[in-house]
C-alpha cells in the first residue's frame, strides 16, 4: 500500500484496488501521511499547522495530535540545516561490526576491523 504502484504485479494491483475500495479510511490515512512525508522532504514549514488541522479528524489523529504536542521537535528538522545523519550512520556501522563479531574479540580487534573497513 505504501510502495510505488508502478512495480506491482497485476494480481497485487487488483488487491490494492480492492483494499482501497473496501477501506477508504486507509487511503485517506495514506494520503495524509504522504503529505507529511513530502512536507518534511521539501522542508516547507508553512504547511505544518495546516497539515495538523487536516490530520486531526482523520484516521491519523493520534499522530497529528502528537506532532502538535511536540511541534518544536518536528519544526526543528524542517527549519534547521543541521542533521545528525552522518553521526547516526557511523554509529550504525559500528554496531553492525560489533554484532558480527559477537564476543569473538576485544576492543583491539574491533578497532582493527573498523579502521580496515574505512580504507
Jmol script that loads the backbone (N, CA, C; Angstrom):
load data "model"
ATOM      1  N   UNK A   1       0.817  -1.202   0.000  1.00  0.00           N
ATOM      2  CA  UNK A   1       0.000   0.000   0.000  1.00  0.00           C
ATOM      3  C   UNK A   1       0.860   1.265   0.000  1.00  0.00           C
ATOM      4  N   UNK A   2       2.043   1.209   0.632  1.00  0.00           N
ATOM      5  CA  UNK A   2       2.859   2.415   0.713  1.00  0.00           C
ATOM      6  C   UNK A   2       3.913   2.489  -0.376  1.00  0.00           C
ATOM      7  N   UNK A   3       4.153   1.396  -1.063  1.00  0.00           N
ATOM      8  CA  UNK A   3       5.180   1.383  -2.097  1.00  0.00           C
ATOM      9  C   UNK A   3       4.669   1.944  -3.409  1.00  0.00           C
ATOM     10  N   UNK A   4       5.585   2.010  -4.362  1.00  0.00           N
ATOM     11  CA  UNK A   4       5.232   2.507  -5.687  1.00  0.00           C
ATOM     12  C   UNK A   4       4.325   1.502  -6.388  1.00  0.00           C
ATOM     13  N   UNK A   5       3.252   1.986  -6.937  1.00  0.00           N
ATOM     14  CA  UNK A   5       2.307   1.087  -7.612  1.00  0.00           C
ATOM     15  C   UNK A   5       2.751   0.729  -9.018  1.00  0.00           C
ATOM     16  N   UNK A   6       3.789   1.388  -9.500  1.00  0.00           N
ATOM     17  CA  UNK A   6       4.293   1.104 -10.838  1.00  0.00           C
ATOM     18  C   UNK A   6       4.950  -0.274 -10.916  1.00  0.00           C
ATOM     19  N   UNK A   7       5.451  -0.758  -9.800  1.00  0.00           N
ATOM     20  CA  UNK A   7       6.210  -2.009  -9.791  1.00  0.00           C
ATOM     21  C   UNK A   7       5.376  -3.215  -9.355  1.00  0.00           C
ATOM     22  N   UNK A   8       4.102  -3.031  -9.146  1.00  0.00           N
ATOM     23  CA  UNK A   8       3.261  -4.127  -8.688  1.00  0.00           C
ATOM     24  C   UNK A   8       2.855  -5.036  -9.842  1.00  0.00           C
ATOM     25  N   UNK A   9       2.706  -6.314  -9.516  1.00  0.00           N
ATOM     26  CA  UNK A   9       2.178  -7.262 -10.493  1.00  0.00           C
ATOM     27  C   UNK A   9       0.677  -7.010 -10.649  1.00  0.00           C
ATOM     28  N   UNK A  10       0.083  -7.610 -11.666  1.00  0.00           N
ATOM     29  CA  UNK A  10      -1.331  -7.377 -11.929  1.00  0.00           C
ATOM     30  C   UNK A  10      -2.189  -7.837 -10.755  1.00  0.00           C
ATOM     31  N   UNK A  11      -1.883  -8.987 -10.175  1.00  0.00           N
ATOM     32  CA  UNK A  11      -2.660  -9.500  -9.047  1.00  0.00           C
ATOM     33  C   UNK A  11      -2.528  -8.586  -7.831  1.00  0.00           C
ATOM     34  N   UNK A  12      -1.330  -8.060  -7.606  1.00  0.00           N
ATOM     35  CA  UNK A  12      -1.129  -7.151  -6.481  1.00  0.00           C
ATOM     36  C   UNK A  12      -1.893  -5.849  -6.686  1.00  0.00           C
ATOM     37  N   UNK A  13      -1.933  -5.366  -7.910  1.00  0.00           N
ATOM     38  CA  UNK A  13      -2.674  -4.146  -8.216  1.00  0.00           C
ATOM     39  C   UNK A  13      -4.162  -4.334  -7.945  1.00  0.00           C
ATOM     40  N   UNK A  14      -4.688  -5.506  -8.275  1.00  0.00           N
ATOM     41  CA  UNK A  14      -6.101  -5.799  -8.027  1.00  0.00           C
ATOM     42  C   UNK A  14      -6.370  -5.817  -6.525  1.00  0.00           C
ATOM     43  N   UNK A  15      -5.474  -6.417  -5.751  1.00  0.00           N
ATOM     44  CA  UNK A  15      -5.644  -6.468  -4.296  1.00  0.00           C
ATOM     45  C   UNK A  15      -5.608  -5.069  -3.706  1.00  0.00           C
ATOM     46  N   UNK A  16      -4.661  -4.249  -4.134  1.00  0.00           N
ATOM     47  CA  UNK A  16      -4.560  -2.873  -3.629  1.00  0.00           C
ATOM     48  C   UNK A  16      -5.812  -2.084  -3.972  1.00  0.00           C
ATOM     49  N   UNK A  17      -6.326  -2.253  -5.166  1.00  0.00           N
ATOM     50  CA  UNK A  17      -7.552  -1.554  -5.559  1.00  0.00           C
ATOM     51  C   UNK A  17      -8.741  -2.024  -4.727  1.00  0.00           C
ATOM     52  N   UNK A  18      -8.813  -3.321  -4.444  1.00  0.00           N
ATOM     53  CA  UNK A  18      -9.913  -3.849  -3.630  1.00  0.00           C
ATOM     54  C   UNK A  18      -9.835  -3.336  -2.195  1.00  0.00           C
ATOM     55  N   UNK A  19      -8.642  -3.280  -1.640  1.00  0.00           N
ATOM     56  CA  UNK A  19      -8.472  -2.756  -0.285  1.00  0.00           C
ATOM     57  C   UNK A  19      -8.842  -1.276  -0.257  1.00  0.00           C
ATOM     58  N   UNK A  20      -8.411  -0.541  -1.260  1.00  0.00           N
ATOM     59  CA  UNK A  20      -8.736   0.885  -1.333  1.00  0.00           C
ATOM     60  C   UNK A  20     -10.223   1.137  -1.440  1.00  0.00           C
ATOM     61  N   UNK A  21     -10.918   0.285  -2.175  1.00  0.00           N
ATOM     62  CA  UNK A  21     -12.370   0.423  -2.312  1.00  0.00           C
ATOM     63  C   UNK A  21     -13.075   0.027  -1.021  1.00  0.00           C
ATOM     64  N   UNK A  22     -12.592  -1.020  -0.385  1.00  0.00           N
ATOM     65  CA  UNK A  22     -13.239  -1.517   0.826  1.00  0.00           C
ATOM     66  C   UNK A  22     -12.937  -0.708   2.072  1.00  0.00           C
ATOM     67  N   UNK A  23     -11.774  -0.060   2.114  1.00  0.00           N
ATOM     68  CA  UNK A  23     -11.369   0.687   3.308  1.00  0.00           C
ATOM     69  C   UNK A  23     -10.924   2.090   2.884  1.00  0.00           C
ATOM     70  N   UNK A  24     -11.866   2.974   2.611  1.00  0.00           N
ATOM     71  CA  UNK A  24     -11.484   4.320   2.162  1.00  0.00           C
ATOM     72  C   UNK A  24     -10.716   5.105   3.229  1.00  0.00           C
ATOM     73  N   UNK A  25     -10.923   4.784   4.504  1.00  0.00           N
ATOM     74  CA  UNK A  25     -10.184   5.479   5.577  1.00  0.00           C
ATOM     75  C   UNK A  25      -8.691   5.189   5.470  1.00  0.00           C
ATOM     76  N   UNK A  26      -8.342   3.999   5.005  1.00  0.00           N
ATOM     77  CA  UNK A  26      -6.935   3.642   4.835  1.00  0.00           C
ATOM     78  C   UNK A  26      -6.299   4.496   3.736  1.00  0.00           C
ATOM     79  N   UNK A  27      -7.004   4.686   2.654  1.00  0.00           N
ATOM     80  CA  UNK A  27      -6.499   5.520   1.561  1.00  0.00           C
ATOM     81  C   UNK A  27      -6.330   6.954   2.038  1.00  0.00           C
ATOM     82  N   UNK A  28      -7.296   7.449   2.817  1.00  0.00           N
ATOM     83  CA  UNK A  28      -7.187   8.803   3.366  1.00  0.00           C
ATOM     84  C   UNK A  28      -5.958   8.925   4.267  1.00  0.00           C
ATOM     85  N   UNK A  29      -5.735   7.930   5.110  1.00  0.00           N
ATOM     86  CA  UNK A  29      -4.579   7.950   6.003  1.00  0.00           C
ATOM     87  C   UNK A  29      -3.281   7.930   5.207  1.00  0.00           C
ATOM     88  N   UNK A  30      -3.222   7.117   4.166  1.00  0.00           N
ATOM     89  CA  UNK A  30      -2.017   7.054   3.336  1.00  0.00           C
ATOM     90  C   UNK A  30      -1.738   8.394   2.662  1.00  0.00           C
ATOM     91  N   UNK A  31      -2.776   9.063   2.194  1.00  0.00           N
ATOM     92  CA  UNK A  31      -2.581  10.363   1.545  1.00  0.00           C
ATOM     93  C   UNK A  31      -2.098  11.417   2.535  1.00  0.00           C
ATOM     94  N   UNK A  32      -2.618  11.390   3.753  1.00  0.00           N
ATOM     95  CA  UNK A  32      -2.206  12.367   4.760  1.00  0.00           C
ATOM     96  C   UNK A  32      -0.761  12.126   5.178  1.00  0.00           C
ATOM     97  N   UNK A  33      -0.399  10.885   5.363  1.00  0.00           N
ATOM     98  CA  UNK A  33       0.990  10.559   5.733  1.00  0.00           C
ATOM     99  C   UNK A  33       1.938  10.900   4.583  1.00  0.00           C
ATOM    100  N   UNK A  34       1.518  10.667   3.346  1.00  0.00           N
ATOM    101  CA  UNK A  34       2.352  11.026   2.195  1.00  0.00           C
ATOM    102  C   UNK A  34       2.561  12.539   2.140  1.00  0.00           C
ATOM    103  N   UNK A  35       1.533  13.302   2.481  1.00  0.00           N
ATOM    104  CA  UNK A  35       1.665  14.764   2.508  1.00  0.00           C
ATOM    105  C   UNK A  35       2.652  15.194   3.590  1.00  0.00           C
ATOM    106  N   UNK A  36       2.617  14.526   4.746  1.00  0.00           N
ATOM    107  CA  UNK A  36       3.557  14.831   5.826  1.00  0.00           C
ATOM    108  C   UNK A  36       4.987  14.516   5.377  1.00  0.00           C
ATOM    109  N   UNK A  37       5.163  13.370   4.770  1.00  0.00           N
ATOM    110  CA  UNK A  37       6.477  12.966   4.278  1.00  0.00           C
ATOM    111  C   UNK A  37       7.014  13.962   3.262  1.00  0.00           C
ATOM    112  N   UNK A  38       6.179  14.395   2.343  1.00  0.00           N
ATOM    113  CA  UNK A  38       6.572  15.360   1.324  1.00  0.00           C
ATOM    114  C   UNK A  38       6.940  16.707   1.954  1.00  0.00           C
ATOM    115  N   UNK A  39       6.179  17.113   2.961  1.00  0.00           N
ATOM    116  CA  UNK A  39       6.453  18.369   3.653  1.00  0.00           C
ATOM    117  C   UNK A  39       7.823  18.318   4.339  1.00  0.00           C
ATOM    118  N   UNK A  40       8.147  17.203   4.966  1.00  0.00           N
ATOM    119  CA  UNK A  40       9.446  17.054   5.622  1.00  0.00           C
ATOM    120  C   UNK A  40      10.565  17.045   4.585  1.00  0.00           C
ATOM    121  N   UNK A  41      10.377  16.314   3.495  1.00  0.00           N
ATOM    122  CA  UNK A  41      11.408  16.235   2.452  1.00  0.00           C
ATOM    123  C   UNK A  41      11.662  17.577   1.778  1.00  0.00           C
ATOM    124  N   UNK A  42      10.599  18.333   1.527  1.00  0.00           N
ATOM    125  CA  UNK A  42      10.749  19.622   0.850  1.00  0.00           C
ATOM    126  C   UNK A  42      11.065  20.765   1.808  1.00  0.00           C
ATOM    127  N   UNK A  43      10.998  20.476   3.127  1.00  0.00           N
ATOM    128  CA  UNK A  43      11.281  21.465   4.170  1.00  0.00           C
ATOM    129  C   UNK A  43      10.377  22.685   4.047  1.00  0.00           C
ATOM    130  N   UNK A  44       9.069  22.438   3.932  1.00  0.00           N
ATOM    131  CA  UNK A  44       8.096  23.514   3.846  1.00  0.00           C
ATOM    132  C   UNK A  44       7.383  23.638   5.190  1.00  0.00           C
ATOM    133  N   UNK A  45       7.931  24.473   6.057  1.00  0.00           N
ATOM    134  CA  UNK A  45       7.417  24.629   7.411  1.00  0.00           C
ATOM    135  C   UNK A  45       6.021  25.245   7.433  1.00  0.00           C
ATOM    136  N   UNK A  46       5.709  26.095   6.487  1.00  0.00           N
ATOM    137  CA  UNK A  46       4.421  26.776   6.463  1.00  0.00           C
ATOM    138  C   UNK A  46       3.236  25.835   6.386  1.00  0.00           C
ATOM    139  N   UNK A  47       3.441  24.645   5.865  1.00  0.00           N
ATOM    140  CA  UNK A  47       2.353  23.685   5.718  1.00  0.00           C
ATOM    141  C   UNK A  47       2.090  22.877   6.982  1.00  0.00           C
ATOM    142  N   UNK A  48       2.937  22.999   7.999  1.00  0.00           N
ATOM    143  CA  UNK A  48       2.847  22.135   9.173  1.00  0.00           C
ATOM    144  C   UNK A  48       1.543  22.334   9.947  1.00  0.00           C
ATOM    145  N   UNK A  49       1.185  23.562  10.251  1.00  0.00           N
ATOM    146  CA  UNK A  49      -0.047  23.813  11.017  1.00  0.00           C
ATOM    147  C   UNK A  49      -1.279  23.384  10.217  1.00  0.00           C
ATOM    148  N   UNK A  50      -1.264  23.640   8.920  1.00  0.00           N
ATOM    149  CA  UNK A  50      -2.388  23.216   8.070  1.00  0.00           C
ATOM    150  C   UNK A  50      -2.477  21.695   8.032  1.00  0.00           C
ATOM    151  N   UNK A  51      -1.333  21.019   8.006  1.00  0.00           N
ATOM    152  CA  UNK A  51      -1.328  19.562   7.991  1.00  0.00           C
ATOM    153  C   UNK A  51      -1.906  19.018   9.299  1.00  0.00           C
ATOM    154  N   UNK A  52      -1.542  19.625  10.419  1.00  0.00           N
ATOM    155  CA  UNK A  52      -2.056  19.166  11.714  1.00  0.00           C
ATOM    156  C   UNK A  52      -3.580  19.300  11.748  1.00  0.00           C
ATOM    157  N   UNK A  53      -4.084  20.429  11.297  1.00  0.00           N
ATOM    158  CA  UNK A  53      -5.539  20.630  11.289  1.00  0.00           C
ATOM    159  C   UNK A  53      -6.232  19.656  10.344  1.00  0.00           C
ATOM    160  N   UNK A  54      -5.597  19.335   9.238  1.00  0.00           N
ATOM    161  CA  UNK A  54      -6.162  18.368   8.286  1.00  0.00           C
ATOM    162  C   UNK A  54      -6.106  16.954   8.856  1.00  0.00           C
ATOM    163  N   UNK A  55      -5.088  16.663   9.654  1.00  0.00           N
ATOM    164  CA  UNK A  55      -4.913  15.321  10.197  1.00  0.00           C
ATOM    165  C   UNK A  55      -5.742  15.011  11.424  1.00  0.00           C
ATOM    166  N   UNK A  56      -6.199  16.027  12.141  1.00  0.00           N
ATOM    167  CA  UNK A  56      -6.944  15.788  13.390  1.00  0.00           C
ATOM    168  C   UNK A  56      -8.234  14.995  13.219  1.00  0.00           C
ATOM    169  N   UNK A  57      -9.079  15.286  12.236  1.00  0.00           N
ATOM    170  CA  UNK A  57     -10.311  14.492  12.123  1.00  0.00           C
ATOM    171  C   UNK A  57     -10.131  13.210  11.304  1.00  0.00           C
ATOM    172  N   UNK A  58      -8.909  12.850  10.989  1.00  0.00           N
ATOM    173  CA  UNK A  58      -8.652  11.705  10.110  1.00  0.00           C
ATOM    174  C   UNK A  58      -8.251  10.477  10.925  1.00  0.00           C
ATOM    175  N   UNK A  59      -8.011   9.359  10.245  1.00  0.00           N
ATOM    176  CA  UNK A  59      -7.562   8.150  10.943  1.00  0.00           C
ATOM    177  C   UNK A  59      -6.178   8.296  11.588  1.00  0.00           C
ATOM    178  N   UNK A  60      -5.414   9.294  11.189  1.00  0.00           N
ATOM    179  CA  UNK A  60      -4.082   9.501  11.774  1.00  0.00           C
ATOM    180  C   UNK A  60      -4.117  10.573  12.861  1.00  0.00           C
ATOM    181  N   UNK A  61      -5.275  10.771  13.482  1.00  0.00           N
ATOM    182  CA  UNK A  61      -5.433  11.799  14.514  1.00  0.00           C
ATOM    183  C   UNK A  61      -4.442  11.648  15.667  1.00  0.00           C
ATOM    184  N   UNK A  62      -4.179  10.434  16.177  1.00  0.00           N
ATOM    185  CA  UNK A  62      -3.196  10.337  17.268  1.00  0.00           C
ATOM    186  C   UNK A  62      -1.807  10.839  16.849  1.00  0.00           C
ATOM    187  N   UNK A  63      -1.430  10.557  15.620  1.00  0.00           N
ATOM    188  CA  UNK A  63      -0.136  11.033  15.125  1.00  0.00           C
ATOM    189  C   UNK A  63      -0.135  12.552  14.988  1.00  0.00           C
ATOM    190  N   UNK A  64      -1.206  13.099  14.425  1.00  0.00           N
ATOM    191  CA  UNK A  64      -1.308  14.559  14.254  1.00  0.00           C
ATOM    192  C   UNK A  64      -1.305  15.263  15.606  1.00  0.00           C
ATOM    193  N   UNK A  65      -2.000  14.694  16.588  1.00  0.00           N
ATOM    194  CA  UNK A  65      -2.003  15.286  17.930  1.00  0.00           C
ATOM    195  C   UNK A  65      -0.621  15.212  18.565  1.00  0.00           C
ATOM    196  N   UNK A  66       0.090  14.125  18.337  1.00  0.00           N
ATOM    197  CA  UNK A  66       1.455  14.007  18.848  1.00  0.00           C
ATOM    198  C   UNK A  66       2.397  15.018  18.206  1.00  0.00           C
ATOM    199  N   UNK A  67       2.227  15.247  16.912  1.00  0.00           N
ATOM    200  CA  UNK A  67       3.028  16.260  16.221  1.00  0.00           C
ATOM    201  C   UNK A  67       2.721  17.631  16.796  1.00  0.00           C
ATOM    202  N   UNK A  68       1.451  17.893  17.083  1.00  0.00           N
ATOM    203  CA  UNK A  68       1.068  19.180  17.652  1.00  0.00           C
ATOM    204  C   UNK A  68       1.637  19.365  19.060  1.00  0.00           C
ATOM    205  N   UNK A  69       1.608  18.310  19.867  1.00  0.00           N
ATOM    206  CA  UNK A  69       2.145  18.405  21.231  1.00  0.00           C
ATOM    207  C   UNK A  69       3.640  18.693  21.239  1.00  0.00           C
ATOM    208  N   UNK A  70       4.346  18.150  20.262  1.00  0.00           N
ATOM    209  CA  UNK A  70       5.803  18.314  20.215  1.00  0.00           C
ATOM    210  C   UNK A  70       6.213  19.053  18.945  1.00  0.00           C
ATOM    211  N   UNK A  71       5.523  20.126  18.660  1.00  0.00           N
ATOM    212  CA  UNK A  71       5.702  20.833  17.383  1.00  0.00           C
ATOM    213  C   UNK A  71       7.108  21.414  17.238  1.00  0.00           C
ATOM    214  N   UNK A  72       7.731  21.797  18.337  1.00  0.00           N
ATOM    215  CA  UNK A  72       9.084  22.345  18.246  1.00  0.00           C
ATOM    216  C   UNK A  72      10.070  21.295  17.727  1.00  0.00           C
ATOM    217  N   UNK A  73       9.908  20.068  18.186  1.00  0.00           N
ATOM    218  CA  UNK A  73      10.804  18.999  17.730  1.00  0.00           C
ATOM    219  C   UNK A  73      10.549  18.620  16.283  1.00  0.00           C
ATOM    220  N   UNK A  74       9.325  18.784  15.827  1.00  0.00           N
ATOM    221  CA  UNK A  74       9.003  18.470  14.430  1.00  0.00           C
ATOM    222  C   UNK A  74       9.446  19.612  13.525  1.00  0.00           C
ATOM    223  N   UNK A  75       9.306  20.841  14.007  1.00  0.00           N
ATOM    224  CA  UNK A  75       9.671  22.005  13.207  1.00  0.00           C
ATOM    225  C   UNK A  75      11.191  22.123  13.044  1.00  0.00           C
ATOM    226  N   UNK A  76      11.969  21.690  14.036  1.00  0.00           N
ATOM    227  CA  UNK A  76      13.424  21.864  14.007  1.00  0.00           C
ATOM    228  C   UNK A  76      14.094  21.244  12.773  1.00  0.00           C
ATOM    229  N   UNK A  77      13.815  19.993  12.416  1.00  0.00           N
ATOM    230  CA  UNK A  77      14.479  19.452  11.218  1.00  0.00           C
ATOM    231  C   UNK A  77      14.058  20.124   9.925  1.00  0.00           C
ATOM    232  N   UNK A  78      12.876  20.734   9.926  1.00  0.00           N
ATOM    233  CA  UNK A  78      12.408  21.421   8.724  1.00  0.00           C
ATOM    234  C   UNK A  78      13.153  22.742   8.550  1.00  0.00           C
ATOM    235  N   UNK A  79      13.341  23.466   9.651  1.00  0.00           N
ATOM    236  CA  UNK A  79      13.925  24.808   9.570  1.00  0.00           C
ATOM    237  C   UNK A  79      15.443  24.823   9.713  1.00  0.00           C
ATOM    238  N   UNK A  80      15.997  23.840  10.379  1.00  0.00           N
ATOM    239  CA  UNK A  80      17.436  23.834  10.661  1.00  0.00           C
ATOM    240  C   UNK A  80      18.191  23.095   9.554  1.00  0.00           C
ATOM    241  N   UNK A  81      19.344  23.607   9.203  1.00  0.00           N
ATOM    242  CA  UNK A  81      20.151  22.977   8.170  1.00  0.00           C
ATOM    243  C   UNK A  81      21.018  21.839   8.679  1.00  0.00           C
ATOM    244  N   UNK A  82      21.069  21.669   9.991  1.00  0.00           N
ATOM    245  CA  UNK A  82      21.916  20.633  10.579  1.00  0.00           C
ATOM    246  C   UNK A  82      21.219  19.289  10.570  1.00  0.00           C
ATOM    247  N   UNK A  83      22.023  18.228  10.474  1.00  0.00           N
ATOM    248  CA  UNK A  83      21.486  16.878  10.502  1.00  0.00           C
ATOM    249  C   UNK A  83      22.437  15.972  11.273  1.00  0.00           C
ATOM    250  N   UNK A  84      21.881  15.039  12.019  1.00  0.00           N
ATOM    251  CA  UNK A  84      22.723  14.081  12.720  1.00  0.00           C
ATOM    252  C   UNK A  84      22.857  12.785  11.910  1.00  0.00           C
ATOM    253  N   UNK A  85      22.460  12.827  10.654  1.00  0.00           N
ATOM    254  CA  UNK A  85      22.533  11.654   9.791  1.00  0.00           C
ATOM    255  C   UNK A  85      23.911  11.031   9.670  1.00  0.00           C
ATOM    256  N   UNK A  86      24.975  11.825   9.421  1.00  0.00           N
ATOM    257  CA  UNK A  86      26.307  11.220   9.325  1.00  0.00           C
ATOM    258  C   UNK A  86      26.747  10.527  10.618  1.00  0.00           C
ATOM    259  N   UNK A  87      26.464  11.152  11.753  1.00  0.00           N
ATOM    260  CA  UNK A  87      26.834  10.530  13.031  1.00  0.00           C
ATOM    261  C   UNK A  87      26.049   9.241  13.246  1.00  0.00           C
ATOM    262  N   UNK A  88      24.763   9.258  12.941  1.00  0.00           N
ATOM    263  CA  UNK A  88      23.939   8.062  13.097  1.00  0.00           C
ATOM    264  C   UNK A  88      24.427   6.939  12.175  1.00  0.00           C
ATOM    265  N   UNK A  89      24.862   7.303  10.977  1.00  0.00           N
ATOM    266  CA  UNK A  89      25.394   6.294  10.058  1.00  0.00           C
ATOM    267  C   UNK A  89      26.639   5.625  10.604  1.00  0.00           C
ATOM    268  N   UNK A  90      27.526   6.407  11.199  1.00  0.00           N
ATOM    269  CA  UNK A  90      28.747   5.831  11.775  1.00  0.00           C
ATOM    270  C   UNK A  90      28.417   4.936  12.974  1.00  0.00           C
ATOM    271  N   UNK A  91      27.449   5.345  13.793  1.00  0.00           N
ATOM    272  CA  UNK A  91      27.050   4.533  14.944  1.00  0.00           C
ATOM    273  C   UNK A  91      26.445   3.218  14.476  1.00  0.00           C
ATOM    274  N   UNK A  92      25.611   3.271  13.446  1.00  0.00           N
ATOM    275  CA  UNK A  92      25.004   2.059  12.908  1.00  0.00           C
ATOM    276  C   UNK A  92      26.065   1.109  12.371  1.00  0.00           C
ATOM    277  N   UNK A  93      27.054   1.664  11.678  1.00  0.00           N
ATOM    278  CA  UNK A  93      28.147   0.852  11.138  1.00  0.00           C
ATOM    279  C   UNK A  93      28.933   0.188  12.267  1.00  0.00           C
ATOM    280  N   UNK A  94      29.234   0.942  13.318  1.00  0.00           N
ATOM    281  CA  UNK A  94      29.961   0.400  14.461  1.00  0.00           C
ATOM    282  C   UNK A  94      29.180  -0.736  15.116  1.00  0.00           C
ATOM    283  N   UNK A  95      27.888  -0.539  15.316  1.00  0.00           N
ATOM    284  CA  UNK A  95      27.066  -1.573  15.938  1.00  0.00           C
ATOM    285  C   UNK A  95      26.978  -2.822  15.067  1.00  0.00           C
ATOM    286  N   UNK A  96      26.917  -2.641  13.754  1.00  0.00           N
ATOM    287  CA  UNK A  96      26.861  -3.779  12.844  1.00  0.00           C
ATOM    288  C   UNK A  96      28.120  -4.627  12.965  1.00  0.00           C
ATOM    289  N   UNK A  97      29.268  -3.975  12.934  1.00  0.00           N
ATOM    290  CA  UNK A  97      30.533  -4.707  13.036  1.00  0.00           C
ATOM    291  C   UNK A  97      30.629  -5.392  14.390  1.00  0.00           C
ATOM    292  N   UNK A  98      30.237  -4.706  15.439  1.00  0.00           N
ATOM    293  CA  UNK A  98      30.287  -5.270  16.787  1.00  0.00           C
ATOM    294  C   UNK A  98      29.399  -6.512  16.888  1.00  0.00           C
ATOM    295  N   UNK A  99      28.206  -6.455  16.300  1.00  0.00           N
ATOM    296  CA  UNK A  99      27.295  -7.603  16.344  1.00  0.00           C
ATOM    297  C   UNK A  99      27.815  -8.764  15.503  1.00  0.00           C
ATOM    298  N   UNK A 100      28.499  -8.455  14.410  1.00  0.00           N
ATOM    299  CA  UNK A 100      29.064  -9.517  13.577  1.00  0.00           C
ATOM    300  C   UNK A 100      30.136 -10.279  14.337  1.00  0.00           C
ATOM    301  N   UNK A 101      30.864  -9.580  15.203  1.00  0.00           N
ATOM    302  CA  UNK A 101      31.938 -10.219  15.958  1.00  0.00           C
ATOM    303  C   UNK A 101      31.375 -11.075  17.096  1.00  0.00           C
ATOM    304  N   UNK A 102      30.265 -10.699  17.672  1.00  0.00           N
ATOM    305  CA  UNK A 102      29.556 -11.429  18.716  1.00  0.00           C
ATOM    306  C   UNK A 102      30.480 -12.048  19.757  1.00  0.00           C
ATOM    307  N   UNK A 103      31.217 -11.202  20.440  1.00  0.00           N
ATOM    308  CA  UNK A 103      32.042 -11.662  21.551  1.00  0.00           C
ATOM    309  C   UNK A 103      33.337 -12.339  21.167  1.00  0.00           C
ATOM    310  N   UNK A 104      33.710 -12.329  19.892  1.00  0.00           N
ATOM    311  CA  UNK A 104      34.934 -13.016  19.457  1.00  0.00           C
ATOM    312  C   UNK A 104      36.139 -12.101  19.437  1.00  0.00           C
ATOM    313  N   UNK A 105      36.090 -11.029  20.131  1.00  0.00           N
ATOM    314  CA  UNK A 105      37.234 -10.143  20.145  1.00  0.00           C
ATOM    315  C   UNK A 105      37.023  -8.996  21.110  1.00  0.00           C
ATOM    316  N   UNK A 106      38.088  -8.358  21.412  1.00  0.00           N
ATOM    317  CA  UNK A 106      38.028  -7.217  22.322  1.00  0.00           C
ATOM    318  C   UNK A 106      38.132  -5.930  21.512  1.00  0.00           C
ATOM    319  N   UNK A 107      38.397  -4.856  22.201  1.00  0.00           N
ATOM    320  CA  UNK A 107      38.428  -3.546  21.588  1.00  0.00           C
ATOM    321  C   UNK A 107      39.480  -3.444  20.481  1.00  0.00           C
ATOM    322  N   UNK A 108      40.634  -4.106  20.652  1.00  0.00           N
ATOM    323  CA  UNK A 108      41.689  -4.005  19.640  1.00  0.00           C
ATOM    324  C   UNK A 108      41.253  -4.618  18.301  1.00  0.00           C
ATOM    325  N   UNK A 109      40.540  -5.750  18.343  1.00  0.00           N
ATOM    326  CA  UNK A 109      40.059  -6.363  17.104  1.00  0.00           C
ATOM    327  C   UNK A 109      38.962  -5.512  16.466  1.00  0.00           C
ATOM    328  N   UNK A 110      38.087  -4.964  17.291  1.00  0.00           N
ATOM    329  CA  UNK A 110      37.040  -4.085  16.772  1.00  0.00           C
ATOM    330  C   UNK A 110      37.650  -2.868  16.093  1.00  0.00           C
ATOM    331  N   UNK A 111      38.666  -2.285  16.727  1.00  0.00           N
ATOM    332  CA  UNK A 111      39.346  -1.126  16.150  1.00  0.00           C
ATOM    333  C   UNK A 111      40.013  -1.498  14.836  1.00  0.00           C
ATOM    334  N   UNK A 112      40.634  -2.646  14.781  1.00  0.00           N
ATOM    335  CA  UNK A 112      41.295  -3.090  13.550  1.00  0.00           C
ATOM    336  C   UNK A 112      40.277  -3.291  12.421  1.00  0.00           C
ATOM    337  N   UNK A 113      39.138  -3.859  12.756  1.00  0.00           N
ATOM    338  CA  UNK A 113      38.123  -4.087  11.719  1.00  0.00           C
ATOM    339  C   UNK A 113      37.540  -2.779  11.206  1.00  0.00           C
ATOM    340  N   UNK A 114      37.321  -1.808  12.103  1.00  0.00           N
ATOM    341  CA  UNK A 114      36.745  -0.543  11.684  1.00  0.00           C
ATOM    342  C   UNK A 114      37.740   0.295  10.887  1.00  0.00           C
ATOM    343  N   UNK A 115      38.977   0.329  11.308  1.00  0.00           N
ATOM    344  CA  UNK A 115      39.986   1.103  10.583  1.00  0.00           C
ATOM    345  C   UNK A 115      40.260   0.451   9.232  1.00  0.00           C
ATOM    346  N   UNK A 116      40.258  -0.857   9.193  1.00  0.00           N
ATOM    347  CA  UNK A 116      40.485  -1.568   7.938  1.00  0.00           C
ATOM    348  C   UNK A 116      39.330  -1.399   6.959  1.00  0.00           C
ATOM    349  N   UNK A 117      38.109  -1.204   7.465  1.00  0.00           N
ATOM    350  CA  UNK A 117      36.954  -1.110   6.575  1.00  0.00           C
ATOM    351  C   UNK A 117      36.782   0.290   5.986  1.00  0.00           C
ATOM    352  N   UNK A 118      37.447   1.298   6.534  1.00  0.00           N
ATOM    353  CA  UNK A 118      37.291   2.664   6.017  1.00  0.00           C
ATOM    354  C   UNK A 118      38.267   2.974   4.908  1.00  0.00           C
ATOM    355  N   UNK A 119      39.228   2.136   4.702  1.00  0.00           N
ATOM    356  CA  UNK A 119      40.235   2.409   3.661  1.00  0.00           C
ATOM    357  C   UNK A 119      39.865   1.849   2.338  1.00  0.00           C
TER     358      UNK A 119
END
end "model"
wireframe off; spacefill off
backbone 0.3
color backbone group
